Amino acid sequence: MENILPWFVLKSVPGIGNHLFKRLIDCFNSPENVFEASRKDLLEVKGITPRLVSAIKHHIIRDSVKKDLDLVIKKGYKIVTMSDTDYPHLLLQIPDPPPFLYVFGRLNGSFKNIAVVGSRNATEYGISTTRRLCKNLALLKMTIVSGMAIGIDSAAHQGALTGGGRTIAVLGSGLEIVYPAENRKLFHTIAENGAVISEFPLLREPEPHNFPIRNRIISGISLGTVVVEATKRSGSLITARLAAEQNREVFAIPGSIHSFKSTGTHTLIKQGAKLVEHAQDIMEELSYAIKAPHEEDKTGNETMERISHLSSEESLVFEALGPYLGHIKDLPAKEIGINIEEGFKPIYTNIPGKQKVIKSLKQAAGDSNDIYLAPDPDREGEAIAWHTAEVLKKKGRRFHRVLFHELTKNAIHKAIASPEDLNRNKYEAQQARRILDRLVGYQISPLLWRKVKGGLSAGRVQSVAVRIICERERAIQAFESEEYWSITAHLEDNAPPPFTAKLVKKKGEKIKIPDEKASSSIVEELSREKFTVEKVQKKTTKRNPLPPFITSKLQQEAIRKLRFSAKKTMSIAQQLYEGIDFGPGEPEGLITYMRTDSIRIAKEAAFQALELIREKFGEKYAPDKPRIFKNRKKAQDAHEAIRPTSVFNTPEKVTPYLSKDQLALYRLIWERFVASQMKQALINKTSVSIKAGSYLFTASGSTVKFPGFMALYMSVDEEIESKNRQAKDDLPELDEGMVLKLNKLEPKQHFTLPPPRFSEASLVKELEENGIGRPSTYSNILSTIREKGYVDMVKNYFKPSELGFIVNDLLVQSFPEVFDVEFTAKMEDNLDRIEASDVNSLEVLERFYDSFQNTLKTASTDMLSLKAVGMPTDLVCPKCHSTLTIRVGKNGHFLGCSNYPKCTYTRNYARDEKGVIHPIEPSSDEASDRVCEKCGRPMLIKQGKYGTFYACSGYPDCRNTQSVVSDNEVQPTGVTCPEKDCDGTLMQRKSKRGKIFYGCSQFPDCNFAVWDKPVAKECPKCGAGFLLEKTTKKQGTYLSCHTKGCGYKQKT
């Protein structure tokens, strides 16, 4: 490592950044030559000043440099300098390449690199698309470069590894600080199959400013950068911008136009980024670069051997099975796309961007006479199969429908061996749903645009969900709480334990105690009575386990037990269904298809569960034969219940291969299924009736005689019951006629409670019980009503927004039947009947549209316009005494006078807990003790769009403003500002987003600020006036010097 030391020393010279370092090496070839060069020669290098020459000539070897080098040697890492052959030569082409890289693994200087980056909070679509794309790129000899962050980065690395290829992770921290910590296993796997690299010292923490610096390396060592999912403010767009500045290609994968996470990628496409659908798009664009004759990639050749046995036709199929998700045809986005006059004929068009997919499918089909189609086994999958068949249709060609209910080797072979015909009834049910949704959404939404404001939408099912939430909120607002009292007797027999009993009846009738006066009277009367055991009942009840999950029940239980949203639950379930890599070979699906309303299970799975139960819990927990569950009448029963594909894939066995969230959901599914095949639980219950004059008290208790299935799994409700049972007093042995000792009577005041707001779990349950939507649509419904701003989440419960109330009231008033709960449920039944061939789809559509078109015509003229007329309220205008109405403008809803434009009175408003509207009076300007530093006039406290601020009273002549920060948000630290010629002190402040930072009291004249807390303690190494208090998971809390290059640390 001796020849490495000069590189470290030159890098540590103050003022020598990456630009100057590169110029010096270009001029002198090595750091040693730089140190030996004359002052005259050094000054000829652009950017080198006399001060820098002195710094170079008087350089010292810092302790931090020695320690870093010693740690590199101790840990076995490599240092690759820009003079080494392994240094990425593409990186040398950027203006500021790092002089050297810390390397864990093997960095071979290959230029066949493609960067893949995106959101940390990626969607299911983003993750699966990234994995498939990177797997295919790896098979095509490309090295995948990313940042090892969670989300898209991790998926990119995993995809490359699955394809048997190389991958490079570029860190925003030192190699000794694996970030994020949960990717430690991935960190080592990447090093074994490529390299983990960083330009930061080994112990550098992952500080925020490191990542933009890191991003230039990701783009710099790559021929192009692919962005999968990104918002408009995503760090991935920094990487894309850097790639463009480095004259590299920029690619973007499109997402849903409704997804916030796709706004950044769509912006890139608008700006000229290459739209990517599959690996071949990238390879075609980079063909000019990757055909370099001097480059040999042995790893790529090895990975290609894995698919070398495929025929040319099979290779086309392999490429066709790339990262393509969803439909290839749909109704047009910008028009209704339904020919109503011709029997509601849908006008399908190829989805923009899917032309290459269709071309690949046609090439894959070739001249084959038999085509096997295997999209998801539901209505949407059936529609995809039909549209694919239409695209590939030709004379003599036969189409076969393959249904994969689980993605395991045996299930796939079995499904291919017994294909079915395409299911026209299922396709027509899906098509009828799409037509109904279009008829409602594309004709009512424009009405809302005209009457309320642009961008609003109505949906046949989503608007009913909003109505349910609004009606619950109004029930809460209308609720009047009533007082009532309870009386508890604290009793005991001669033997312990003491216990409690509740007063329930008087003279055989249920008792109601309305107030304290009545309670006191009863307590006085009871204090003179004798408490005698009238009846003792003992029985053992059997409790059956719950059936395996259907979609809605899985969503509800995951929300309550795991705190997952419905959307997150379905996303993770999709990952478990599609397959998890257990090492060499293909991924294995861990669960059956996750969109189902059936509790039916395969006999083989039930017998497998019994075998595991006997092995794991013993014979006494296993029933003699499998337990069979009966479906409710409305269940479609197209698929099994959600269960593990093999119960022998226990949670403990699969733990190393799953993320924390994947494991939590898999454990829930596995335990529920196995428990469903275990014996009943036996509960001993005791209830006691106690007579006191004309009053009757009851006490109860229960104990678990045999846990049965509860030894493995209890639902949330069963867990609550179990905790209540444990919290209750144990009952002593009591006999009828026994006289009890009264210790005390405890009266207690209560108030009736309003109905609760809906949580995600209870709303899914409400939709399911009312027949609104279907299991596969619940998560989309919940996401859509939030994204549209119709509801807010308040402490994990749905609360209608003001916009939600306004739109709901207009829709229910104008379309009472369309958005009626019972009507919507009936329409869902009709769709089921279409699939079951009990009714013709055209008949259902005609019956619906006959009444709908008349209602729509009436609403077009009669629906209130909130842009002009407004929605009347009970409030009176204080200026002209006309009625105030709710109106909607460009800045939202407000109260306006109905006598407008003669009266221009307007106010913002708010609703109280009873839903009553109250105008908000604008606050007047307040005087302050501040003086404008620009003109000397007094400063006023004003209210603006973004809150309170100081403004000069001399406006508009003086436009000076200042932020208002309360005294408790600014606290002195006692540390002097380190900036030269500044006599300020560091103050604790809050950023606009509420994050604590420490800035100079002389701001804005001095801009010094740090995130870490300064401590008034001198650095013993360099003499700096203070140290910074830092905390990391790995090192705990410690003090470190803020002076660049010092490196002093001290444990607190």
N, C-alpha and C positions, 0 to 999 in steps of 0.2 A: 504493500500500500504506500511505499515511500514516494512513488511517482505521482500519487494522488494528492499528497499533502499540499503542493503548490497551488493546485486548483482550489482547494478549500481556503487557503490563505488569501489568494487574490480575490475570491468571492467575498471575503470578510472585510476587505478594505472599504471604509466608508466612502460612499459616492460612486462606487463601481457597480452599476446595475447590469442587467443582462445585455442591453444594447452595447454599452461600452466594453463589456467583457468580450463580446463577439468581435468587435472591431479590433481589440488588442490581439486576440488570437489570430484573426485574419492577417494582421500585420507582422506578428512575431512568432506565430505557429505554436507556442506553448507558454504557460505561465512562467516557467523558469527563465525563458528568454525575455519576458516582460520585466521581471525583476532585475535582469542583468543589463537591460537597455539603458542607453544614456538619456539624460534629461532632454537633450535636443531631439532625439528620435521619438521619445514619448510625446513631446509637445506637438509633433507633427500629426499625431492621431486626432481626428476630429472629435471634439468634446472633452479632450484631456486638458485640464487647466494646470497652472503651476501648483495650486493647492493639492490637486489630485496626484501630481508627480511626487510632491513631498510625502503624501500619504502612502504611495506605493514604495518609495525609497525607505521610509521609516516604518514599514509594516512590522507587526508583531504577530506571533502565533498565539492566538487566544486560547484560554483553557477550554472554552466551549467547543472549539474546533478539534482539539485533541480528544475530548470526551466523545464527540460524535464519531470520530474515526475509530476510536477504541471499541465503541458499541457496534459499529459496522462489522469490524473484524470478529468480535465476540459472537454476534448473531448470524454471521455467515451471509450477510447481504453483499451485493455487488455495487460498485460505483462505475457507471458508464459515462465517460466524458465525451464531449463533442468531437474529440479527435479519434475516438474508438470506432471500429467498423460496425459494432453492434448499435451504435447510436442511431436512432431513426433519421435517415437522411432527409425525409420530408420535413422533419422538425427543424433542420438546419436552414430551410428556406423561409422561415418566418422571421420577422425583424428582431425578436427578442427571445431566442431559444435559451433554455436554462443551460448553464455551462456544463452541468453534469446531472445525472439522474441516479437516485437510489433505486435499486432493482431487487425485487424478490421474485426469483423464477428465471426465465430465459427470454432475453430481448434480442431477437436475431436481426434487427434492422430491416425487416421486410417492409415493403411499401404497399402490400395488398391489404391495407387496413381500411375499414369503414366504421365510422363512429355512429352509435345509436344512442340517443338521449331522449329524455321526456320527463313527465311528471312523477314526483314522488308519490302523490296520492292518485295512482292510476286506476282506471276502471278495468273491469273484467275484459272488455274489448281490447284495451290498450295492452294489457299483460299477455293475453293469448296471441294477439297479432305480433307483438314483439318477439315472443318465443319462437313462433313459427318462421317469421322472417329471418331471424338470426340463425336458426337451425339450417334453413335452406342456404343462406349465405355461407355458413361454415362448410357445408357440403360442396359448395362451389369454390372452395379454397380461400375464402376471404377471412381475415382476422377481425374479430369484433372488438371495438374499443368503446369503453363506457366508463362511468365514474363510480360504480359499485354502491350507489345510493339505493335505498329501497324503491320499489316501484318499477319503472321502465328500465332503469339501469340494471337492476338485479335480473330482470327478465331477459335482457339482452345477453348478459353473461351466461345465464342458465341455458338459453337457446343455443348459443354457440357450443357449450359443453355437451348438450344433448346431441348435436350434430357431429360430435367428435372432433371439433375444430379448436383453433387457438383463440384466446381472448386476452385482452389487456385491460387492466383496471388502473385508472389514473386517480390518485387520492388527493384530497384537499387537506391532508394531514400527513404527519410522518408515518413511516411504515410500522412503527411500534404502537401507534394509536389507531387501532382498527375502528373505523367509523362508517356506518353505524355498527355497534357492537354485535347485533344479531346476525351480521354477515361474516362473522369470524370464520365459520366453516367454509363459506363461499370464498373468502380471502385465500385460504390455503388451497382450495381446489383450483382456483384461477392460477395460482403460482405453479401448481403442478402441470398445468396445461397451457401455460403462456407466461404472463408476467404481471406483477403488481408494481407500479412505479410511482415515484413522487419526486418533486424537486425540493421538498421541505425537509429540514432536519428530522431525524428519526423520532424525536419526542415532541414535535410540534403538534399542538392541539388543533382540532378542526374548527378554526375561527372563521366567522362569516366572510371576511375579506379574502380568505384563501381560495374560495371556490371560483370566482371569476378568473383568478390567476391560473388555477388548475384547468379551467375550460379551454384556454388557448392551446394547452398541450393536447387535449382530447381532439380538437379540430386540427391542430398542427401536425399530428402524426398520421392523419387520415386523408385519404383521397376525397372523401365527402362525408357529410354529416346528415344523418336521418333523424328527424324529429317526429316522434310518434304521438304524444299527447302533451299539450302545453297551453297554459293560459297566456294572455297577452303580456303578463308581467313575469313569466317563468324564466328561470335562469337558463333553461334550454335555448331560449331565443338569443341569449348572449353567446352561447356556443355557435349557433347558426350564423349570427352576425360576424363573429370572429372567423368562421370558415369562409364566409364571403370575402372578408377583408384579406384573407390569406390566399385568395384566388382558388378556393376549393369548391366542390359541388355542394349544393344544399338540396336535400330531399325532405318531403313531408308526407306523412300518411294521413289522409282525411279521416275525420270522425263525424259524429252526428252534428247536424246544424243546431240542434237543441242543447248540445252539451257545452257547458262553460269551459270544460277542459280542452275543447278543440278550437277555441277562438284563436289561439296563437298559431297553431298549425295551418288553419285556414288563411290567416293573415300572410303567412310565409308563401302559401300557394298563390295568393293574389299578387304577391310581390315578385313572383317568378320562380319560386322553388319547384323542383320537379315533383309531380304527384306520383306517389309510389303505391302500387297495389300488391306487387309480389317481387321476389328477389330479382327476376329477370329485368325489371325496369331499371334497377340499379346497375346491373351488369352491362346492359346495353349502353347506358350513359357513361360508364367508366371503361368501355372497351378500348378506348384510345390509350389508356394507362396500364391496364392489367395484362396486356399482351407483350410486355417487355421481355425479350428473348433471354436476357441474362438472369432472370429471376427464377429460382427453383424453390418450390414450397413442398418439402417432403411430407409434412404433416397433412397438407391438403390432399396429396396423392393417396395417403393412407386412408383418409376419411372417405375419399371417393370410391375406394374398394368396397365400401359397405353397400353401395348401390350399383356396383359395376355389373352385377348379375342381371339387372333389369333389361328387358328388351326396349327397343326404341319406343314402342307404343306404351310400355309400362313407365318409361321415363317421362313421357308426356303426361300420363296420369299422375305421376309423382309431382310434377310441376303444377298440374291443375289442382292438386290437393294442398297447395300452398296456403298462405294466410288470407283466405277469402272467407268473410263472415256474412251470413244473412242472405237476403234476397238478391236476385239478379234483375227482377222485374218488379215494378210497382206502379201505382197510379201516379200521374204527373204531380209534381210538387206545387206548381203555380196555378193549377185549375182543378175543378172538381173531378174531372176525369171519368164521369159516368154519363152514359147516354140514357137518360131517363125514359125518353119516348120509345126506345127500342128495348124495353124490358129490363131496364137498369143494367145495361151492358157495360162492364168496366172497360176502360180504354187503357190497357197496360202499355208501358214504355220501358225500354231498357234503362236501368238506373245509371245516371252519368258516372263514368269512371269504371263501369263494369264490362266495357267492350273487350278488354284483354282477357278477362275471366271467361267470357263467352267464347272468344276465339280459342283459348286454351282448352275449353271443354270440347269444342268441336274437333280440335286436333286430337285430343285424347280419345274421343269416340271413333274417329277414323271411319273405317268401313265395317265396324262391328255391328252385328245384327241384334245382340243382346246387351242392353245397358242396365246396370244396377244403380239405383238411386237410394242414398242412405242419409238424407238430412234427419234432423231431430224427429222423434216419433210423436209429434203433436200436430195441431192444425197448421201452425206456421211452417213446420217442416214439410207438411203435405203440400202446402202452396208452393214452396221452393221446388219440390220434386216435380209438380205439374208444370211450373214455368220452365224448368230445365228440360223436361220432356218436350215441351213446345219448341224450344230452341233447337233441340237435337233431332226433332221428328223428321223421318224420311221413310220412303216406301220399304216395307219389309222389316223395319226395325221394331223390336219388342222392348218394352220397358218393364223392369221389375222393381218392386218397392222392398227395400231391406230395412227392417226396424231393429235398431240397436237400443235395447232397454238398459244395457249396462255395457261398458267398454272393457270387457275382459276377453282373453283369447278364446275361451270356450264359447262365450256368448256370441262373439263376432262370427266364429265359424258356423255356429248353429243358425244364426240369422241369415247368413249368405246361402246356407244350404237349403233354407226353406223360405224363399222370398214370396211376397204377396203381390197382388195387383195394386195399381194406384187407386186410392180410395176417393172416388168422386164425391161422395157425401161429405166426407171430412173437409175436402177442398172447398165445396160449396158453402159449408158452414163458416169457414174462414173468410171466404169471399163475401158472404152476406154481412159478416161483422164489419169488414172494411168498407163496404158500401154504406151500411147504416152510419158508421162513424163519419164518413165523408158527407153524407146528406145532412147530418146534424152540424158537424164542426165547420164545414166549408160554406154553410149558408147562415148559420147563426153568428159565427165569429165576425164576419164583415158587418153585421148589424151592430155588434158591440163596438166595433171601430167607429161607426158613424155616430152612435148614441153616447158612448162613454169616452173611449180614447183608443188610439192605435196600439197594436201589440197584444190585445187581450184575446183570449180564446175560450171557447165553450166546447165541452166534450160530452158525448152521450153518457159516459160513465163517470168521468172525473168531476163533472158538475154536480152529479148526484152525491158524490162523496163530500163535496164542499157543502151541499145542502144539509147533509146529516150533521156535519160539524157546526154549521151555523144554527141549526135548530137546537142542538144540544147547548150551545152558548146562550141562546135566548131563554132556554129553560132554566139555566143557571141564573141569568139576570132576573128572571121573574120569580125565582124561588124566595119564599119568605120563611126564614128559620123559626122553628117553634121550640119552646122550652119544654123539657120533660125531665123527670127525676127517676132514679133507680134506687133500690134499697137492697143492701147486701148484709146478710147475717153472718157473723164470724162465730162459728160453733166448734164444739169439741165433745168427744165422748170421754169416758174415764181414761181410755188409752189414747196415746198420740197416733197420728198427727192431727192438729186442728185443721179445719177446712172452712170453706165459704159456700153459701147458698144464695141464690137470687130469688127475690120475690117476683112471682109470675101471675098469681091469680088471687081473686077475692070472691068468695061464695061461688066458686066454680067458673067465674068469668075472668077473661084476661084483664089485668089491671092496668090503668093508665094514670100516672101521677103527674099532673100538669105543672105544679109549682112547688115552691118551698113550703108554703102554708099547708098544702095537702100532705106533703112528705113528712113534715113535723108531726102532724096529727096522727099519721099512720105509725110513725116511730114510737110516739107516746103510747099508742094503743098496744103495739107489739111488745113493748117493754114489760107489760103485765101478763103476757101470754106464756104458756108452756110450749116448748118446741119438741114435737114428738115425731119419730120416724114413722111415716104412714105406709110407705111402700118402697121396696128395694128390688130393682130389676137388674139382672146380670145376664149378659149374652155375649156370644162370640160371633163377630161379623166377618164375612169373607170379602176381601177387596181384590178385584181383578186388576191386572195391569192394563195400562192404556195401550191401544194399538200402535203400530209403527207410525211414523210421521206421514201426513200428507203435506202438501206445500204450505197451506195456510197455517197449520198447526206448528210446522217447523219454524215459520217466520215468527209466530207468536211466542213460542218458547225461547227462541234465540234472542228475541228482543228483551224478554223478561229475565232470562238466565245469564245471557252473555253480553247484554247491552249492545247487540248488533242492530243496525237498522234493517228493515226488510230488504232494501237494495243490497246492502253488504252481505246479508245472509245468502241471497240468491247468487251473488257474484262468487262467493267462496264455494257454495254448493256446486256451481258450474265447474270450478277448478277441480273439485274432488271427483266429479263425474267424468270430466274429460281425461283425467289421468295424472298420476304423480310418478316422477322418475324414481325408481328404486335401484338405480345403478345401470349396468349394461343392459341393453335391450330396450324395448318400447315402453312408454309410460303405461301404467295400469290404472284403470278406473277404480276408485275406491267405493263409490256408491252408485246405486241405480238412478235412473232418470228422475230429476228433482222437480219436475212440474207434473203433479198428479193429484187427483182427488180421490184416489182409491186406497183402501187399507188392505187390499188383497196382497198376499205374498206367495211366492213359489214354494211348493212342498219341499223341494230340495233344500231351500234356504232355512225352512223351519226345522227340518231334521238336523241340519248342520248346527243350528243354534242349540238344539237339545244336546247334541254331542259335546259342544263346548261347555254348556252349563254343568253337565255331569262331571266333566273333567276339571272345571275351575271351581265349582261351588259344592259338588257332591250330589248324590242321587236324590236327597230329600228336597232339593230345589227344582228338580226337573219333573214336569208332569209326564204321564204315561204316553201321551200322544200330543202332536202339535196343536196349538191353539189357533182356531180359525176365526177371523173377524168378518162380520157382515157389513157390506157397504150400505150407506143410506141410499134412498131411492134415486136422488138426483145425481149421484156420482156417475161420471162418464166411464170409469173403470177401463180406460185405455192402457194404463200402465200400472205396474205394481206400486205398493207403498215405497217410500224412500227408506232404503236399508243398505247396509254394507254389502258389497258384492261377495265378500267372504268374511264370515265372523272371525276367522282365524287371523285376519289382519287386525289384530287387537290395537287399541290406541298406543299401548306400550311398544309394540313392534314397529309401528309407523312413525313414532315420534321423531326420529332423526331426520326424516324426509319431509316433514311438514312445518309450515310456519306456525307461529303461536295461534293465530286465528283459525287456520285450517285445522289444527289439532283440536281446538276447542269445539268447533262445529262437528268434526268427525266423531269425537268422543260422545257428543250429545246424540247423534244419529245411531251410533253403534250401541250405546247403553240402552237407548229407548227400544231398539229392535230386540236385543238379547233379552231385556227385561220382559218384553211382551210374550216371550215363550217360557217364562219362569212361573213357578207355582204362585197361587194366590197368597196374599198376606193375611194373617189372622189377627184380629184386633179384639181384645177383651174390653167390653164396655160395661160400665156400671152407672145406673141413674137412680137417684134417691129423691123421693117426694117427702117433704117435711111439713107437717101441719102446725100452725100457730094460730089457734082460734079459728076465725073464718078465713085466714090467709094461708096460701100455699107457697112454699119455697121449693126450688129444685137445685140439686147439685149433681154433677156428673164427672166422670173420670174415665180414662182409657189407658190401656197398656198394650204393647205389641207382644202378642203371644208367639208368633212366628213371622219373621220379616218377609219371607218369600222374595218377590221381585224387588221389594223396597231395599233389600241388601245391596242392590246394584244401582237402582235409579228411582228417583221420585220427581214428579213434575213440580213446578213452582208452587202450585196450590197445595200439593201434598207436603212439600217442605214447610210451608206456612202452618199447615195443620199440625205437623210433627212438632214444630217449635212451640205452638200454643199448648199442645198436649204436655210437653216437658215443663212449660211454665206454670201449668195448673197445679194446685195442691193435690197431693195424693189423698184419696178417700180412705178412712179407716174401715175396718170391718164393722158394718152396721146391721142391726136386725130390726125388723118391723116391731113397733111398739116401744122402742128404746127412747128414753127421754134424754135430750141433749142439753148441754150447758151453753147458754148464750154469753159470749164474751163481750160483744158489742154489736150495735146496728150502725151501718155506714150508709147514710143517704148521700147521693151524689147528683149534681146538676149536669144535664146534657142539653145539647141543641141538635135538632135535626139538620142534616147536611144536604147541600144541593147535589144533584147528579154530577159525577166527575166528568172532567173533560176527557176526550179520547187520547190515549197514547197510541203509538204505532200498533202495538199488540191488540189493544181493545178495538181500534178502528178496523183492523184486518178481520177480527172476530165479528164485528158488526156487519161488515160488507159480506162476509161469508154467510152469516145467519140470515141476511136479507136477500141472498142470491144476487148480489151486485158484483159484476165482474167474475173472473175466474182465477184460480190459483196462480196462473202464469202472469196475470196482469196486476196483482195487488201491489207489488213493489213499484211498478211504473206509475200507478195511480197516486201513491203516496209521494213519490218524487215529483211528479208533475204539478200537483196542487201547491207544493212548496215553491218550486221553481217559478211558477207563474205569479207568486206573491199573494195568493188568495188566503193562505194561512201562515201563521208564524208558529214556531216551536217555543213554548214557554215552559221551562223546567221539564222538558221531554214530553209535553202535552200540546196537542193541536189547539190553537186559538185562532178564530177567523180574524183576518186583517180587515181594516175598514173597506178596502177594495173588495175583499171577499164578500162582505155583507152587501155592498152595493150591487155587485154583479149577480150574486145569488138572488137578491130581491127582485131585480129586473127579470131574470130568467124564469123564476118560479111564477111571477105574476103574468108573464107573457106566454110561457110554455108549461102550464101546470101539469100536463100529462107526460110530456117528453122527459121531464126531470123529476117525475114521481118515482119514489122508491119501488113501489109495487109494480109499476109499469116496466121499469128497467129490469127488474127481476124476471118478469114474465118474458121479456125479450131475450134474456139469457136462456130461459127454458126453450124458447123457440129455436135458438141456435143449436141447442142440444138435440132438439127434435129433428132439425135438418140433418145433423150428422147421423142420427139414428134412422133416417129415411122415413120418418113419421109425417113429415110435412114438406111441401115444395118451397124452396127458397124464394121463388118469384111471388108466391102467395103471401109470404111473410112480408116481403118488401112492399108489395102493393098495398096491403092492409095498413102498414105503417104510414106510407107516404100520402095516402088519401086524406088522412086527417092532418098530417104534419104540414102539407103545403098550404092548407087553409089557415092554420095557426100562424105560419110564417108570414103569410100575406098580411094578416091582421097586425102582427107584431111590428112589421115594417113601418106601419103608419101610427100605431097606438103606443108603442113602447116609449117611455119617457126619455127625452134627450137630456143627459146631464151636462152636455156642452152648452145648451141654450136654456131650456126651461128649468131643469133641476128637479130633484126629488123633494117634495114638500116635507117640512118638519113642523113641530108644535111651537117653534120659536117665532118671535115677532121682531121685525127690524126696529132697532132703537131710534133710527133716523126718521123713517116714514111710516112705521107701523104696518108695513106689508109683511107677508109671510116670508120667512127665510127658507131657502132651499139648499139642498146639498148638490154641489156642482163639482165637476172634475175639469181641471185645467192642466197645462203642461207641467206644473209643479206638484200635481196631486189634487186631492179632494179639499174642498173648503166650503164655508157657508157664504152664500150670496143672496142679496135681496131679489125677490121675485119681481120687483118694480124696476129692474135694470133695463135700459141704461139711464132712466130718470134718477134712480138712486144707485150709487156705486158702493154701498156698504158691503164689505167682505171681512171675513175673519177665518182664521184657522180654528179647528175645533177638536175636542177630545170627548170620549165617552167614559162615564164613570162605571163602577162595577155593576150598576143596574142597567147599563146601556143608554142612559140619558145623555143627550148631547149638551155640551157646555162650550160656548165660544171662548176662545183664548184671546184675551186682550193683550195687545203688544206692549211690552214694557218700555217705559220712557227712559231716555238716556240718563245715566247717573253721573254725578260729579265725582272726581277722584282727586287724590292728593299728588298725582303725577303732573309733571310739566313736560311739554313736548321739547325734546332735545334739539329739534330742528328750527322751531320758530319761537319757542318760549311761551306759547299759549297753554292754557290748562288742557289736560287730556280727559276725555269722557269715556265712560264704560257703556258700550253699545252691544246690542244683540244682533247677530248676523246668521246667515244660513248655516255656518259651521260652529255656532256657539258664541260665547262672550269674548269681546276683544276691546282693547283701548284704541280710541281714534282721536285725532287732534280736533279741538273745537274750532280750529281755523279752516276746516274743510269748506269749500273745495280749494281754497288757496294753498293749504297745506294738507297733503294726503298721507301723512305719517300714521302708521298703525303699529300696535304691539300686541303680542299675545298676553292673555291673562293667565297667570299661574298662581294658584293659591299658596299662602304662606306655608301650609303644611306639606306642600309638594317640593319646596326648595329648602334644603337643609345644608348648613355649612359642614365641611369635613375637617377643617383645620389644616388642610394641606395647601401649600403655596403652589401656584401654577408654575410649571417648569419652563414655560416659553420665555425666551430671551426678552428682556426689557418689559416684562409684564409683571405688575405688582398685584394681580388678582389672586383669588383663592378658588379652589375647586369646590363646587356646590353640587349636592345631590338634586337631580331634576327628574322629571318624567317626560318621555317623548309623547308625541300625539297619540301613539298606540298604547300608552300606559307603561312602557318599559323604562326601568330605572337606568339613568346614565349620569355621568359626572362631568360637568363642564365648567369653564372658567367664569367667574363672576363678572368679568369685563366684556362678556359677549354683548354685542357683535364685534367689538374691536379685537377680541381674541377668540379664535375658534377652537382652542384646544378642548378635546373631550375624549373620554374613555368609557367603556362599558363596565369594566371591573372596578370594584371599590378601592379607592386609594387609602393607604394606611400611612400615617405620619411616622415613618420609620426609615432611617437612612440605609441605603444599600451598602453593606460592608465591603462589597467587591469593587464597585465603580464610584461610590459616593453620591449616587442620585438621592434627591431629597425625600423620596417616598417609594414605597413598594405597592404592588397591586395584589389584592386578595382574590384568588381564583378558586374555583371548585370544579373538579371533573369526577366522573364515576370511577376512573382508574386510580387517580392519585389523591382523591379526597380534597380537602381544603388546604391551600398552601399560599405562601407569599412569593411573588416573583418580581424581578426588576423590570421596569418598563423601557429601560434604555436598550436600544437596538444593539444586538451583539453581545450584551453582558451575560445573559443566561442564568443569573443568580436565582436560586430557589431555596425556600425554607419552609419546612413543615410547620403548621400552626399548632 
